[in-house]
């Protein structure tokens, strides 16, 4: 992006695909982010920003910050409100550990932006399998499940073998040694023996939310 104003938003993406365009802030400068927010504000559009660090948010001018509903834990910001008046139920988020919560919250905030109320069931990793089993009936009530886990990613296969709903696996970069960077969890998800498990990229909470939204929209339409 050579110029702060050199961008073109895909405002029709949600109508075309069911999921709106999100602004990935990780490699954008504060002036670039501010220009995009201003353009959306002028157009009367809602906007979801992801991978917005606390440092980058603090570097924005006060007027821009005042427009945004920012959550540091998930690194997301929303322009134009968070939840619809009557949020849609049906999607649940299951996180293996509290260290996975930033990715889980990115998924939750992405779903909230699109009008979905997605409860987060946290700290149910397989190291204490009883914690997952204690809440499994609650999880089975969801129409789609987003599973978030790092380390060896064992939660994905276990959960997908216990519920009827489609499971979207989100490997996280939580871990050390051979698990560092999330590749062990990613490979475990891709190699899972649980049929029908869907996998997105490492730490991609927004991508998992998008997949779950598409599943529900198509399923309920039919």
Order of alpha helices (4+ residues) and beta strands (2+ residues): alpha-beta-alpha-beta-alpha-alpha-beta-beta-beta-alpha-beta-alpha-alpha-beta-alpha-beta-alpha-beta-alpha
